[in-house]
Amino acid sequence: TASLNKTEQFPKWFIEGAAEVAGGGARRIWQEINKEYKLEQLEEDIYIQEFLVNNPLVADKTLSVYQTGYLAVMYLAYLAGDEQSMTSDSLATGLDMIMSEIHSGKTLDQVIKENSQNKFSGLEDFQNNFVATNQSVVKFSTDLLNSIGKGRGSLLTSNYCDDDLLLNQQQDTPLFWMYMGAKDTWTNTHNGKISASRYFKGGATR
């Protein structure tokens, strides 16, 4: 099984995958696939299957923790939303549901069991079956990357974010509300625009 953070008791892929969902983790996956294949669209599942074989969710390697973690968190958000839509707004709503239940005291194991449409019995089952041979996982990941296209893949915007996350105006977002008050907002007061790549560089830029 994947190692757990001693403080939070969440697997690394969930912690870092959720961070990638905010910052946008899709481009790195595209980059890895396109090291060998130059593609505009994933017309076949084989590309994602190969990526998952090389970067399994439970492996303690960077691409597994961050990029496969990104796909896994997005898939959980999709399942929590009753598999109705793959828009960024819909997935953000599903992820909010997951985070809300964790905030209320449920374990990740319970949340997966109760929100995975009877596909997984809990955390261990999910980790062991988020693999290249799971056609539901592969199809979702392929469709997701095709939906994102060349965008960054962040759920902080309604279009998966091509470049800039923080506009020069007040913004409201429900994502990760568990860390904010119900009426909190954030505003970009930085001089000039802030690109996602600058804002999400290890949390160093504020």
N, C-alpha and C positions, 0 to 999 in steps of 0.2 A: 504494500500500500504506500501511497505518497506520504512523505514526512509531514508532520504537523508543526506549526509554529507553537512554541511552548507557551507563549502568552495568550494568543488568541484561540488556539486549538482549531485552527483551520489549515487545510493543506496549502502548501505554497502556491499550487496552481490556481486555487480560488482567490487567494490574496492578490497575487500578481496578475492573474487573468482579469479580475475585476478592475484593477488599475489600468490595464490595457484597454478594457472596454470604455473607460473614460477617456483615455488619451488617444485611442485608435490603434488597434493591433493588426489591421489587415494588410497594410503595405509590406510589412516584414515577411508575411507569409507569401505574398506575391513575389517578393524579391527572391525568396528561397526557391520557389517553383521555377522562376524564370532564370535561375542560374543555369538550368539545363534546357528549359522550354521557353520560347518567346511567345507568350500568349496574350491575347486581348480578352479572352473569355475562356472559362473552364468548360469546354464542351464535353469532356469525359470525366468520370469520377476517379480515374486512375491517378490523376495528379494529386488529389487530396489523399487518396489511399496511400500513395507513396510518401507523402509528407507525414502522415500519421504513423506509418511504419517506422520512419526514421526518427520521429519525435513523439514517442508515446507519452500519454498524459502522466503516467506514474514515474517517468524517468527523471532523475535529478540533473537535468541539463537545461540550458537557457531557453532554447526554442520550445522545449516541452513545457516548462513552467510558465513562460510568458505567452507564446503564440498558440500552442495547443490549449493552454489555460484560457486564453482569450476565446477560442472556439467553444470550449466547454462551458464557460460562463454564459456566452451568448445562447448556447443550446438550452441551458437550464432556463434562461429568460424566455426562450421560445416555448418551451414546454409549459412553463408557468402561465403563459398567455394562451393556453389551450391550443397551441399550434395553429392559430388563426391567421397570423400575418407575420411577415418578415421585415416590415418597415421599422425604422429606427425608433419611432414613437411607440410602436407596439412592443418591441423588445425592451425598451426603457420601462414601460409599464410593468412588464413581467419581472424585470430585475428589481424594480421598486417593491413588488410583492414579496420577492425572496428576501430582500434586505429588511423589510418591515417585519417579517416573521422571525428573522434572526434577532432583530432588535427587541422583539417581544419576549425573547427567551428560548426560542426553539433552537435545537442544534441543526447544523447543516445536514446531518443524516436525516433528521425528521423532515426538514424542508424538502429535500430531494424525494423522499418517500411519498410525501403528500402532494407534490406539485409536478410529478414527472409523468402524469397520464398513465400510470401503471406500467411504465417501461422499466423502472428501476426500483429495487427494494430499499435503497438507501445509498449512502456515500460510497461504501466499498464496492457495491454492485455497479454504481455509476463509473467509478474509476476503472474498474476492470473491464468495462464494456464500452468505454469511449475509445474505440479502436477502429482500425481500417477495415475490419471484417463486419462491422456493424453498418448495414446499409442505410439505416435511418440517420446515423451520425454523418456518414459520408455525403449523403444527399443534402442534408441540411447545410453542411460546411461548404459544399460546392455551390448551392443556391445562394447562400449568404455572401460569399465572395463575389459572385456574379452580380448580386444586387448592389453591393458596395462599389464595384468597379474600381476606378482609380482613386476613390475617396479614402480617407484615413480609416474610417470604420468606427468612429466615436459615436457613442449614444448621447453625448451632451448636446447634439444639435439634431434637427429634424431631417437632415440630408446625409448623415454619416460623415459629414465634415470633410471637405476637400483640403482646406488648409487652416484657416483661422478659426479658433475656438472662441476666443474672447473678443467680442465686438465692442466698439466704443459706445455702449449704451447699457442700461440696466438689463440684466437677464435673470429670469427665474428658471430653475430646473428642478424637477422632482427627484432626479437620480441621486442616490446616496443621501436622501433626506434624513436618514437616521442620525446623521452628524450635525443637523441643523434644526433650528426652530421652524415651525410651520410657516412663518411669514418671512423667513430670512431670504435675502437676495444678495447677489454679488455684482459688483460693478468693476469694469476694467478702467483703472485710473493710470495705467502705464502710458508713458508718452509714446505714441505711435502704436501700431498694431502688434499683437503678440501671436506668433504662430504656434500651432500645437507642438511642433518639435522643440520650441524653446520652453514653453510652459511645462511640458511633461518630460523634462530631462532629469530624471531621478528626483523630482520634487525640489530641485535646487533653485529654480527660478520662481519667484513669488510675484 
